[in-house]
Amino acid sequence: MDKSGLDVLNFDELLAKLTDYIKIIPNEEVIMYKEKAHKIIDSIDPDDAPFFATALAFDSCPIWFQDGKLKEQKEVKVYNTKEILELI
């Protein structure tokens, strides 16, 4: 909520909408993308490599991050909270 600037009610509504679209991905489906993800993201934030590996496993699907530096790479589209809200 702090990063989004949303109040509790709006945050809860957004979270409820998003849970309809969230899927837990098993490690086995993303492990083969780990090395490529590290090559993309290590100079920016290596802790985020698992998220990028998951995005790569699903044909570079977009991901949601507040860190503007993550938009510097060109392999995976990164949306921030404001952009997500505009989409929904």
TAWO-V565845 format. One line per field, one symbol per residue. ss: DSSP state (~ for helix, > for strand, _ for the rest). burial: + if it has 24 or more other ideal C-beta (glycine too) atoms within 12 Angstrom, else -. A space follows every 50 residues. Layout:
ss: ???
burial: ???
//
This chain:
ss: _______~~~~~~~~~~~~_______~~~_~~~~~~~~~~~~~~~~~~~~ ~~~~~~~_____>>___~~~~~_____>>_~~~~~~~_
burial: -------------+---------------+--++--+--++--++--++- +++++++----++++----+--+-++-+--+--+----
//
